[in-house]
């Protein structure tokens, strides 16, 4: 499920997502407040801020996408490990 703010409320984007069988929750311009979407979006924003702590990912030093994705997976695993350690101690 995709949660987005009013900036993504365009018909062709909704149509494209519908064609890919992705359910959407996009605030409509002039109708809904995007504040209710914030409780879902902050999880993504928090995770992205954790990943920007790894400087090799921040500046995109790697030329090959497979290397970048490998470092991204490693950073995500480290973030999960750190979170698990914090929750269990």
Secondary structure, DSSP 8 states (H G I E B T S, - for coil): -EEE-GGG--HHHHHHHHHTT--EEE--TTTS-GGGGHHHHHHHHHHHHHHTTSHHHHTT--SSHHHHHHHHHHHHHHHHHHHHHHHH-
